[in-house]
Amino acid sequence: MAGPRAAAAAAANIFKVPELKEKIFFTLLCLAVYRLGSHITAPGVDVVALQALAGQLEGTLFGVYDLFVGGGLQRATVFALGIMPYISASILFQLMSALVPAVEKLQKSGEDGRRKLTQWTRYVAVVLCAGQALSYAIFLESQQGAVPDPGWGFRLTTTLVLTTGGVFIMWLGEQITERGVGNGMSLLIFFSIIQGFPGQIRGIWELFDSGAISAFRLLILGVTMLAVVALVVSLTLAQRKIPVQIPRKVMGRGRVREGQRSFIPLRINSAGVMPIIFAQSIIIIPGTLVAFAGSPGPGSTGMRGFLHAANQFFQPGEWPYFIAFGVLIVYFTYFYTSIIFNPADLSENLKKQGGFIPGVKPGAKTAEYIDHVLTRITLPGSFYLAGVALMPFAVFGIFDLPQNFFFGGTSLLIVVGVALDTVQQLQQHLLLRQYEGFMKKGRVRYRGKQRFA
């Protein structure tokens, strides 16, 4: 009982810190505003006819997008675009930093450069909002009965409303980051995912109540889910520590900096959830094209026939899908890790501080050593990501659950990652005020920078 009592005491300590209590209430208020806007339908859309869209987005890019906006696309709400345009713009500049020297220079030029880069990200996010809103308006017009009065009037109105909603959510996320608790952008995605959990749990209970799932299978499902969550948490926190020695140094005027021993924490999963998102976005391209072009059925020729055959070949639950999905995840894990982690820069910073890795020469040799270690630990990390992404399909098959059940690899990684980062921030606030925190000795101290969950 010591564990639950300690957790309850730590939760009670949160409200003993006035500054932390205000941050939590502000965050909850922003999330309530976000949730309220997620139920306001955009003008010019027939809500009753739009309900026919439910389930049609599965297996398309719209379905992946809809996961991160809490079902806003299916309901055509004013917040249908969510925070994803800003996230997409941020990822774009992150990738450009490895390809465009000007962007890389801005990232390394201190606070002013980062502020300018943030401003550019906002501008690109607005452009993405407008483009996605216009595309979505055209998509709504293609759905029978969803738009009573189609035309450019509806398209321009929807573009303006959804773009404004996207910009407002971008501002809301920045406010949470500055004045609330946690990373605002990540929390909005986190909140969008967990809002569907109660409905999914109710659906499982209805299956149990109707006799479709026995009590034993329900118990096994619960134990399996708890075990997988525990595994995801442990592997998310897993890291390889490279020892670093900082020698004794005379600072002048009799001041001496004593030698220090530290380490470089390299996470087993440095890429976060991004490889799964990239792989999923590519493997469902045939399904998305078929949804737009219309399925002509088997036996057809031409481009439509090819798209239909490709879509059938990569159906979830089939071995070609599993193999292609797993290979893509492993590839994008290495690709994204190489983008976000530069061993040469780390080696240079370590050399400037006078530190070194015992047994390794400073400079190029240190960069090669870090790159070698990172390459080796990324392999099990990529297999872990592939396993987490493919594991739900086994659960769906064994327990005969719907494919849109919330226990998915992408949603699970995002929820666990964002929850750990938020708990870390609360832990730091409590320890700063000398209150007992959630975890002993700050076990999540080296979680690292959140990468859009």
C-alpha positions in Angstrom: 0.0 0.0 0.0 3.0 2.3 0.2 3.0 2.8 -3.5 -0.6 4.0 -3.8 -0.3 6.2 -0.7 2.9 7.8 -2.1 1.2 8.5 -5.4 -1.8 10.0 -3.6 0.4 12.1 -1.5 2.3 13.4 -4.6 -1.0 14.2 -6.3 -2.1 16.1 -3.2 1.2 18.0 -3.1 0.4 19.4 -6.6 -2.3 21.7 -5.2 0.0 22.9 -2.4 2.1 24.8 -4.9 0.1 27.9 -6.0 2.0 28.4 -9.2 1.7 24.8 -10.2 -2.0 24.7 -9.3 -2.6 27.8 -11.6 -0.7 26.1 -14.4 -2.8 23.0 -14.2 -6.1 24.9 -14.1 -5.0 27.0 -17.1 -4.1 23.8 -19.0 -7.4 22.2 -18.2 -9.3 25.4 -19.3 -7.4 25.4 -22.6 -8.2 21.7 -23.2 -11.9 22.4 -22.4 -12.0 25.1 -25.0 -10.4 22.8 -27.5 -12.9 20.1 -26.7 -15.8 22.5 -27.0 -14.7 23.6 -30.5 -14.4 20.0 -31.5 -18.2 19.7 -31.3 -19.1 22.8 -33.4 -19.9 21.8 -36.9 -18.6 24.1 -39.7 -21.3 26.1 -41.5 -22.9 24.7 -44.7 -22.6 21.0 -43.7 -25.5 18.6 -43.2 -24.7 16.9 -39.9 -27.1 14.0 -40.5 -25.8 13.2 -44.0 -22.2 13.6 -42.6 -22.8 10.7 -40.2 -22.6 8.4 -43.2 -18.9 9.2 -43.3 -18.3 7.3 -40.1 -16.0 4.4 -40.9 -15.3 5.5 -44.5 -12.0 7.2 -43.5 -10.5 3.9 -42.1 -7.5 2.8 -44.2 -6.9 6.2 -45.7 -4.6 9.2 -44.9 -7.8 10.9 -43.6 -8.2 8.1 -41.1 -4.7 8.6 -39.7 -5.2 12.4 -39.7 -8.6 11.9 -37.9 -6.9 10.0 -35.1 -4.8 13.0 -34.2 -7.8 15.5 -34.3 -10.1 13.5 -32.2 -12.6 12.6 -35.0 -12.9 16.2 -36.1 -12.8 15.3 -39.8 -15.7 12.9 -39.5 -17.8 15.5 -37.8 -16.5 18.5 -40.0 -16.0 20.7 -37.0 -14.4 24.1 -36.9 -11.3 22.5 -35.3 -11.2 19.6 -37.9 -7.6 20.4 -38.9 -6.4 20.2 -35.3 -2.8 21.0 -34.5 -1.5 18.8 -37.3 -0.7 21.7 -39.8 1.7 23.2 -37.2 3.2 19.8 -36.4 3.7 19.2 -40.2 5.4 22.5 -40.6 7.7 21.8 -37.6 8.7 18.4 -39.0 9.3 20.1 -42.4 11.8 22.5 -41.0 13.3 19.8 -38.9 14.0 17.8 -42.0 15.2 20.9 -43.9 17.8 21.6 -41.1 19.7 18.6 -42.4 19.4 19.6 -46.1 19.4 23.5 -46.1 22.4 25.2 -44.6 20.4 28.5 -43.9 17.9 26.6 -41.8 20.7 24.8 -39.9 22.4 28.1 -39.3 19.3 29.5 -37.8 18.9 26.6 -35.4 22.4 27.1 -34.2 22.3 30.9 -33.9 20.8 31.1 -30.5 17.5 32.4 -29.2 17.1 35.0 -32.0 17.5 32.4 -34.7 15.1 29.9 -33.1 12.6 32.7 -32.7 12.8 33.5 -36.4 12.5 29.9 -37.3 9.4 29.6 -35.1 7.9 32.5 -36.9 8.6 30.9 -40.3 7.0 27.7 -39.0 3.8 29.6 -38.1 3.6 31.1 -41.6 4.0 27.7 -43.3 1.4 26.3 -40.9 -1.1 28.9 -42.0 -0.5 28.0 -45.6 -0.9 24.3 -44.9 -4.1 25.1 -43.0 -5.5 26.9 -46.0 -4.5 24.2 -48.5 -5.8 21.4 -46.3 -9.1 23.2 -45.6 -9.7 23.8 -49.3 -9.0 20.1 -50.0 -11.3 19.0 -47.3 -14.1 21.3 -48.5 -13.8 19.7 -52.0 -13.8 16.3 -50.4 -17.0 17.1 -48.4 -18.7 18.2 -51.7 -17.9 14.8 -53.2 -19.9 13.1 -50.4 -23.5 12.7 -51.4 -25.8 15.0 -49.4 -23.1 16.3 -47.0 -23.2 19.8 -48.5 -26.6 21.1 -49.5 -25.3 24.1 -51.3 -21.9 23.3 -52.9 -19.8 25.7 -54.9 -17.0 28.2 -54.4 -19.1 30.0 -51.7 -19.0 27.0 -49.5 -15.4 26.2 -50.3 -14.2 29.7 -49.4 -16.3 29.8 -46.2 -15.0 26.4 -45.1 -11.4 27.4 -45.9 -11.7 30.6 -43.9 -13.4 28.9 -40.9 -11.1 25.8 -40.7 -8.0 28.0 -41.3 -9.0 30.3 -38.5 -9.7 27.2 -36.3 -6.3 25.8 -37.1 -4.5 29.1 -36.3 -6.4 29.4 -33.0 -5.4 25.8 -32.0 -1.8 26.7 -32.8 -2.0 29.7 -30.5 -3.8 27.6 -27.9 -0.9 25.1 -27.9 1.7 27.8 -27.5 -0.2 29.2 -24.6 -0.3 25.8 -22.8 3.5 25.5 -23.4 4.2 28.9 -22.0 1.7 29.2 -19.2 0.6 25.7 -18.5 2.0 22.3 -17.8 3.6 20.1 -20.5 4.1 20.6 -24.2 0.9 22.2 -25.6 1.1 20.7 -29.0 1.7 17.2 -27.7 -1.1 17.6 -25.1 -3.6 18.5 -27.7 -2.8 15.4 -29.7 -2.9 13.4 -26.4 -6.3 14.8 -25.5 -7.6 14.1 -29.0 -6.6 10.4 -28.7 -7.9 9.7 -25.2 -11.2 11.4 -25.8 -12.3 8.2 -27.7 -11.3 5.8 -24.9 -14.6 5.9 -22.9 -16.6 5.1 -26.0 -14.3 2.2 -27.0 -14.4 0.8 -23.4 -18.2 1.0 -23.5 -18.1 -0.9 -26.8 -16.0 -3.7 -25.2 -18.4 -3.8 -22.3 -21.4 -4.2 -24.7 -19.6 -7.1 -26.4 -19.1 -8.7 -23.0 -22.7 -8.0 -22.0 -24.0 -9.6 -25.2 -21.8 -12.7 -24.7 -19.6 -12.0 -27.7 -16.6 -11.9 -25.3 -16.4 -14.2 -22.3 -15.2 -13.1 -18.9 -12.0 -15.1 -19.2 -11.1 -13.5 -22.6 -12.0 -10.1 -21.1 -9.6 -10.8 -18.2 -6.8 -11.9 -20.5 -7.4 -8.8 -22.7 -7.0 -6.5 -19.6 -3.8 -8.3 -18.5 -2.4 -8.2 -22.0 -3.1 -4.5 -22.3 -1.4 -3.7 -18.9 1.6 -5.8 -19.8 2.0 -4.1 -23.2 1.7 -0.7 -21.6 4.3 -1.6 -19.0 6.6 -2.8 -21.8 6.1 0.4 -23.8 6.9 2.6 -20.7 10.1 0.7 -19.9 11.4 0.7 -23.5 10.4 4.4 -23.9 12.6 5.2 -20.9 15.4 2.8 -21.9 18.8 4.4 -22.8 22.4 3.6 -23.4 24.7 5.7 -21.2 28.1 6.7 -22.6 30.4 7.8 -19.8 32.0 11.2 -20.1 34.9 12.6 -18.1 35.4 16.3 -17.7 38.9 17.0 -16.3 40.0 19.4 -13.6 40.5 22.9 -14.9 42.0 26.1 -13.5 39.6 29.0 -14.2 41.9 31.8 -13.1 42.3 33.9 -9.9 42.7 30.8 -7.9 39.4 29.3 -9.0 39.5 25.6 -9.9 36.7 23.6 -11.5 36.9 20.1 -10.1 36.8 17.1 -12.5 33.4 15.6 -13.1 32.0 12.3 -14.3 28.9 12.3 -16.3 27.3 10.5 -19.2 25.6 11.0 -22.6 22.1 9.4 -22.5 21.3 7.8 -25.9 17.7 6.6 -26.0 16.9 3.2 -27.5 14.0 4.9 -29.3 15.3 8.3 -30.3 12.8 8.7 -33.2 9.7 8.5 -31.0 6.5 7.7 -32.9 7.5 9.4 -36.2 8.7 6.2 -38.0 5.3 4.6 -37.5 3.5 7.7 -38.8 5.7 7.9 -41.8 5.4 4.2 -42.6 1.6 4.3 -42.0 1.2 7.3 -44.3 3.0 5.5 -47.1 1.4 2.1 -46.8 -2.1 3.5 -46.9 -1.6 5.5 -50.1 -3.3 2.9 -52.3 -6.3 2.9 -50.1 -6.5 6.7 -50.1 -6.2 6.8 -53.9 -8.9 4.2 -54.2 -11.2 6.2 -51.9 -10.8 9.2 -54.2 -11.0 7.4 -57.5 -13.7 5.0 -56.5 -13.2 1.2 -56.4 -14.0 -0.4 -59.7 -13.9 -3.9 -58.2 -11.7 -6.8 -59.0 -10.9 -7.8 -62.6 -10.7 -4.2 -63.8 -7.8 -2.9 -65.9 -6.0 0.4 -66.1 -5.0 2.7 -63.2 -8.1 2.0 -61.2 -7.6 -1.7 -61.5 -3.9 -1.4 -60.4 -4.9 0.7 -57.4 -7.5 -1.7 -56.4 -5.1 -4.7 -56.7 -2.5 -2.8 -54.6 -5.0 -1.9 -52.0 -6.2 -5.5 -51.7 -2.6 -6.7 -51.5 -1.7 -4.4 -48.6 -4.9 -5.0 -46.6 -4.3 -4.9 -42.8 -4.1 -8.3 -41.3 -2.4 -9.9 -44.3 1.3 -10.9 -44.4 2.3 -8.5 -47.2 1.0 -5.7 -45.1 2.9 -6.9 -42.0 6.2 -7.3 -43.8 6.0 -4.0 -45.7 4.9 -2.1 -42.6 7.7 -3.6 -40.5 10.4 -2.9 -43.1 9.2 0.7 -43.5 9.2 1.3 -39.8 12.8 0.0 -39.5 13.9 2.2 -42.4 12.3 5.3 -41.1 13.6 4.8 -37.6 17.2 5.0 -38.9 16.3 7.8 -41.3 14.6 10.0 -38.7 17.3 9.3 -36.1 20.0 10.4 -38.5 18.0 13.6 -39.1 17.4 14.6 -35.4 20.7 13.4 -34.0 24.1 14.6 -35.2 27.1 12.9 -33.6 29.5 15.4 -35.1 27.8 18.3 -33.3 27.7 16.4 -30.0 31.4 15.6 -30.3 32.2 19.2 -31.0 30.2 20.5 -28.0 31.9 17.9 -25.8 35.3 19.0 -27.1 34.5 22.7 -26.4 33.7 21.8 -22.8 36.9 19.9 -22.4 35.2 16.6 -21.9 36.0 13.3 -23.5 34.9 9.7 -23.6 37.4 7.5 -21.7 39.5 5.5 -24.2 38.3 7.5 -27.3 40.2 10.4 -28.9 38.3 13.7 -29.0 37.0 15.0 -32.3 36.3 12.7 -35.3 37.0 9.5 -33.3 34.4 10.5 -30.7 31.8 11.3 -33.4 32.5 7.9 -35.0 32.2 6.1 -31.7 28.9 7.8 -30.8 27.5 7.1 -34.3 28.6 3.4 -34.0 26.8 3.1 -30.6 23.7 4.9 -31.9 23.5 2.6 -34.9 23.7 -0.5 -32.8 21.0 0.6 -30.3 18.7 1.9 -33.0 18.3 -1.6 -34.4 16.5 -3.1 -31.4 14.7 0.2 -31.1 13.4 -0.1 -34.6 12.3 -3.7 -33.9 10.6 -2.5 -30.8 8.7 0.1 -32.8 7.7 -2.4 -35.4 6.5 -4.8 -32.7 4.4 -2.1 -31.0 2.9 -1.1 -34.3 2.0 -4.7 -35.4 1.0 -6.0 -31.9 -2.5 -4.6 -32.0 -3.4 -6.7 -35.1 -2.6 -9.8 -33.1 -4.8 -8.5 -30.3 -7.6 -7.7 -32.7 -7.4 -11.2 -34.2 -7.3 -13.1 -31.0 -10.1 -11.2 -29.2 -12.1 -10.4 -32.4 -12.0 -6.7 -31.8 -12.8 -3.9 -34.3 -9.8 -2.5 -36.3 -10.5 1.0 -34.9 -10.1 -0.2 -31.3 -8.1 2.4 -29.3 -5.3 0.0 -28.3 -3.2 0.8 -31.4 0.6 1.2 -31.6 0.6 4.8 -32.7 -1.9 6.0 -30.2 -0.2 3.9 -27.4 3.2 5.4 -28.0 1.9 9.0 -28.1 -0.2 8.6 -25.0 2.7 7.0 -23.0 5.3 9.5 -24.3 3.2 12.6 -23.6 2.1 11.3 -20.2 5.7 10.6 -19.1 6.9 14.1 -20.2 4.0 15.8 -18.4 4.7 13.8 -15.2 8.3 14.7 -15.5 7.4 18.4 -15.5 5.2 18.0 -12.5 8.0 16.1 -10.8 10.4 19.0 -11.4 7.9 21.5 -10.0 7.4 19.4 -6.9 11.0 18.7 -6.2 11.8 22.4 -6.7 9.4 23.2 -3.8 10.9 20.3 -1.8 7.7 18.2 -2.0 7.7 14.5 -2.6 7.4 13.7 -6.3 5.7 10.9 -8.2 8.9 8.9 -8.8 11.9 8.2 -6.7 15.0 10.1 -7.7 13.4 11.4 -10.9 13.5 8.2 -13.0 12.4 10.2 -16.1 15.0 12.8 -15.7 16.7 12.1 -19.0 13.6 11.7 -21.2 14.9 14.2 -23.6 13.1 16.6 -25.9 9.6 15.6 -26.9 9.3 15.0 -30.7 5.6 15.4 -31.4 4.8 12.4 -29.6 
